[in-house]
Amino acid sequence: MSRLGYFLAVGLMVSACGGSGSPPGSSNPPGGNQGERISGNERLGWAQPAGSRDELAAVRFVAYVDGSRVELNGVACTGNDSPFDCTSRMPSMSPGTHTIELASYVMDDGRLVESGRSEGLRVTLVSATPGGDPPPASSSQQVTSDGVALRLDAIATGVHAVTALAFSKDGLLFIGERGGRIFIETAAQITPASASRANAPTTELSDVHLPSPDAGGLLALALDPGFERTRLVYALYTVEAGDGSARFRVARFREANRDLGERAVLLETLVASQERPAGALAFGADAKLFVTFGDGGDGSPPVRSASYSGKLLRLNTDGTTPADQPGATPIVESDLRSPRGFDWHPGSGALWLADRLTADTEALRVRAGSSRSGTAVRAVYALPSGTDASAVAFATGALMPVMHGDLFVASREGRHLLRLRIDRRDAMRVIGTERLFADVAGRVNTVVSGPDGALYLGTDTAVLRIGPG
């Protein structure tokens, strides 16, 4: 490509999360040229020339850490004119002093064409803990208000902003990061004794876009009910439109040899909020795909009655509307603002959905009986202040029988797992709430009930397992 030099990244610097960048080498500790001291929480920043945002969308970036090539994940670029301000999370590094060089590349008729490398940035990593929280302790224990002894273990580290977890019946665990990187592992082989995923093989959704460094990206993964036969994986994530805005995309992939291919886009074009895109997807007991989207920041859902924004949909596995949907529409529920997750009660089958109604109010909507449209919302429960829900899951299985049927809410900014105790005689009634592992788990981005009956959490720095103490 004759314009390869045009794509050369310039101005490599360290940018603190939520802060401004500083020139490389601005903070030199005594004792030699060790460059900036970093904790791994910072982001790389650079100015990226490009003729337009469409041209920029074709560019990918790599870092050379002490000469070793590493693909950069979670790249976000802002601005409307060249050069664009771009950032990415730090590449994985061991504690110590390293030199980072940046390069960009494009694919030209199937051929990788890479720029020269930027000037080296010297850094000293004092803590190998990317993300907003330190890694959790290898294990921690807590006794619940009703006397259940629980133990939390870190079963996978070396990960960044885990926002999606999914188990297959044939023993695979899918670990999805916000930036689109996915680890596909044999679940039984992931143990606290061999927890680090820093150098584990991965696959990546290359079209994932982060509207801001800590928002959007990969939101959810769901496996086809017949995954053992079809190998189909469904993903909900944000992409960048031609005008620079964020859009939701629902895509289907086929897993083969721990990799994802054969992408088929099922839904797209829905506007996502730039501040915090919200949505979720999961398969119901009827083998239909349920997916929900935020309202895109528009506070007037009734105006968009024909749009899928702010709605919960029920779909066939190919994205079409099921024949038994009343009114021949996939819409199950409307007037949602920022839906964070949903799940079905294991006994009654009632659908519980967490939604942020206003800037200060979060609630659970409970839909009884059939999940098809036409069934009324039976109850609305306000969540405790400061929850900041990011996902929900009911506890199932016999591993923790006292908790079976209780609802668990992942709390991102609240840094805990919220337990809602459900009345065993009335599955619509909440009889108590309590926070679990507060300030221990870190920012909890997602929660699922595993096939062993334990609860699995995805945080900014680890995958955690909660089981009996």
C-alpha positions, 0 to 999 in steps of 0.5 A: 500500500503506497500510503502505508506511512500515512498510517504510522502512529505517532506520539505514544504516551501513557494515559491514566484512566480518566486522566490526561496523558503525559509525555513518555519519560516524565516520571523517572525513578532514581537508579537508571532509565526506567521510564514511567512507573505504571501499575497496569491500570493506565492506557496507551495513548497516541495521535493517529493520522487517517483521512477519515473515520472510515479509513481509520476503521480499517487500521489495526494496532500492535505493540512490540513489548521488548520486541515481541509483537502483541495485538492491541485490544480495546482500542478506542479513537475519538475526534472528527478530524485527523489526527484522531486521539486513540487509546488502548489498554496496556498489553500484558507484561510481567513486573519490571522494566519494558520498552513498548513500541507501537505499529499499525497495519492494514489488510491489503488484498489479504496481505498484512501491510504494517507500518514502521514502529513508533519511538520506544516508550520505556515503562516500569510495571510495578504491578501486573494488574490491568484494570480498575481493581487489584486482583482479588485474593486467591480465596476469601470466605463469608457467612451469609445472614442465614448461615450459609458459608461461602468461599470465593476463589479466583479461577482465572487471572490475566484477563481484563474486564470480563463481561461475558461467561458461558458454559457448554454441556460438553465442558467448555467455558467461554470467557469474553472480555469487553474488548472482544477477546475470548478465551475458550477453555476446558472448564475442568482444567481452569483451577486456582492452581493454574489460573493465569490466562495471560498467555492462553490461546484466544480468539477475537471479535475484530469488529468490537468497538468501545464508545469509551474506554470503559463502556460498551464492547462485548456485552454478552455471549450465549450458546445455542441450546444444541451447541454440542451439535451445531457449535453455534455461539451468539454475541451481543456487542457494540460496533462503530457506524460510519458516522462514528456513533456506536451501534448494537450488533447481534452476531452468530459464530461457529466454534471450531478448534477453540476459534470462532468463525463464519460470522452471520449478523442477525441484527444491527443499526440500533443506536447505542448510548455513547456513555454506557451501552446496555443490553443482554441476550440468553436462550429461554427454556423454549430454545428461543433467543431473547435479546434486549437493548438500551434506548440509546440515550433517548428518553422517549421510547413511546416515540420509537414504537416501531424500533427495537431500541428499549425493547426485549425481543424473542427470536428464532436462532436465525434472527427471525420472528417465531410463528407463535409470537402474538401480532407477528412481532418479536417484541416481548416488552417495551419502554426499557431504558438501560436493561442490564440483564435478565434470567428466569426463575428455576421454579416458576419460570417467571422472567426477571429483568434489571433496568435502570429507570432513571439516573438514581433508580434501578428496578427489577421487572418481573414477568410471570408465566409465558415469556411471549409478548402479551403476558403482563409485568406482575411486579416491579422491585426497586434495587438498593441504592448504589447497586449499579446492576450489570447482570443477573442470574438465578442460583440453580443446582444442588450445590448450594440448596439454601440459595437455590432460586435466589437471584444474584445481581452483579454490581459493577460500581458497587463492587459486590454481588447482591443476593435477593432471597426469594420466598420459597412459597411465593416466587414473586416475593423478595424477603431480603437482600444482602451484599456478598464479598463487598470490596473483595470481588472488585467490579463485578461485570457479570454473573452466571450459574455454572453447571456445577451449581456454583456462581461464576463472576466476571470482574475487571481482573479475574473470573471468580467462583463462589461455592460452599465454604 
